[in-house]
Amino acid sequence: MKPIPYGVSSYKSIREKDSYYVDKTQYIPKIEAAGDFLFLIRPRRFGKSSLLTMLECYYDIARAEEFEALFAGTYIHDHPTPEKNAHLILKFNFSQVSSEIEQVEASFNAHVRNCLFFFGKKYRSWLDDDYFEMIDTYENVHHKLEFALKYIGYKGLKLYVLIDEYDNFTNTILSTAGQGHYHNLTHGAGFFRFFFSVLKGAVDEVDVGISRMFITGVSPVTMDDVTSGFNIGRNISLLPSFNEVLGLREQNVIEMLEYYRDNGCTLPNLNETLALMKVWYGNYRFSKSVEIEQFNTDLVLYFLKNIMELGTIPEEMIDPNVKVDYEKLRHLVVLDRKLNGNYSRLRSIIETGGISANIAASFPVEDLTKPKNFISLLYYFGLLSYQCEEELIIPNRTMQNLMYGYLRDGYEDVDVFSIDLWQFANLVRNMAYKGEWQPVFQFLAQEVEKQTSIRDFLSGEKVVQTFLLTYLNVTDYYITHTEAEMGKGFVDLYLEPFVAKYDKVKYAYLIELKYITRSEFTKELLQDKIKEAKNQLQQYASDPQVIKGNRGRNLKLVMLIFSGWELVHSEIVPIIQPKPAI
């Protein structure tokens, strides 16, 4: 049975170990046709490194004898292009560069120097002695690189430059050290900007030192900053023809599930498993004109690896490595210890589930707080995805949970609101298993009472609803639905038990929120809201979607009425059983 290549990005290793591989080699001719110097942006953990190592194995002139072993059974094996095994490969992986401010330049220089050293070792048969004599005379790595590219152009050799995670360390610096340090290395005489200037200079020579170049990253920001716009190549990130170059389509996932099931693995119901994976890991579109959706490759492999080893779905539905990667994005909503305009936009997106916007192809970091650019960055990071023309949605529950985390972190980072999440998670657990719902909302109400700064952020029913969801999603006992259509209306919150993971959860909840401004509050209006909420909840309770989602669990109908930031009334509403037909 084929191993699951979770955490393995080396194409060569995947093929040599006969791991499960979804063939992407049909994109090699498309990549060649798209242009000589290309730039591809995709979210983290989508398979960018695997793609680059596949290109490395295919084009490397030193691996010609490995072609049969590495590509047998793939599309490109039967449809090779004239450029097969025709290039020297110079590859950089900037995830290996330290993001510590005191070490970053030295680490970057060491990485480039190492890459050039092993390049020389590998291709000694194609390089003359004077190459090695001359390159050793240079101390500065930029000068070494400039010389190497000029020499290759002079010799008439073909060089394919591959740069993986070009913006890895710069994004980390931006998020941890701030714009000032980031600006120093990407602008003016910054060493990173100079590196790209050397590459561009090689492209502009009569005897071109670079025949092809492919760069991957997670955002266009750094490329815009270091090149004043990506004017050394073509950004193929939004092209419909490259929607599926990374990621897995639904049929790929079905075939994987069927393969492991047919080879003796005990898996849950295939259709239910696929539906669960789609809700958590799917629904990505990388061009507004395509209809085929993609799954996140890493998360699919993580899920399958766990389910095969444990016989059940993972304890953590989100790969911890993904959580670590996305922690770097906290700078998007907090600037100089203040919640910037991006925080409000993020909250608005969560409230509505999406937004209409055009995606910007590139923009500098100074323009990151502009609404269009911020929305574009959320898209590039995978937090938003196309649903249709210009309609962007939160693609899945993984991204939704990460967004809720940004809201919680934002409140905490600027000392607006902070709670004991472990204590709160235990309260939610008791809500799920014991039906003790009051302590959950009383806890939050008491904390809002004590931490007065949060009150300025709690105005309006939708805002309060999002605030509650931000903390209810600390745990995953429930699949939370907002504004779901039920019983000829739209319920504010439906907490559907996550039965696939917690089969002993005993309670489900329909929650109706009502909001009264503090200036308009009267006892009479409160009674009107109580009556309205009661009628709505009893109407929602009989909806088939609720009955199906509960799967026999006890359903509780809860009303919560707020006046401004204050919870002024809460109660359980009895379910009215339908009268038997006569």
Buried (B, 14 or more C-beta within 10 A) or exposed (E): EBEBBBEBBBBBEBBEEEBBBBBBBEBBBEBBEBBBBBBBBBBBBBBBBBBBBBBBBBBBBBBEEBBEEBBEEBBBBEEBBEBBBBBBBBBBBBBBBBBBBEEBBEBBBBBBBEBBEEBBEBBEEEBEEEBEEBBEEBEEBBEBBBBBBBBBBEBEBBBBBBBBBBBBBBBBBBBBBBBEBBBBBBBEEBBBBBBBBBBBBBBEEEEBBBBBBBBBBBBBBBBBBBBEBBEBBBBBBBBBEBBBBBBBBBEBBBBBBEEBBEEEBEBBEEEEBBEBBBBBBBBBBBBBEBEBBBBBBBBBBBBBBBBBEEEEBBEEBBBEBBBEBBEBBBBBBBBEEEBBEBBEBBBEBBBBEBBEBEBBBBBBBBBBBBEEBBBBBBBBBBBBBBBEEEEBBBBBBBBBBBBBBBBBBBBBBBEBBBBEEEEBEBBBBBBBBEBBBBBBBEBBBEBBEEBEEBBEBBBEEBBBBBBBBBBBBBBBBBBBBBBBEBBEBEBBBBBBBBBBBBEEBEBBBBBBBBBBEEEEBEEEBBEEBBEBBBEBBBBBBBBEBBEEBBEEBEBBBBBBBBBBBBBBBBEBBEBEEEEEEE
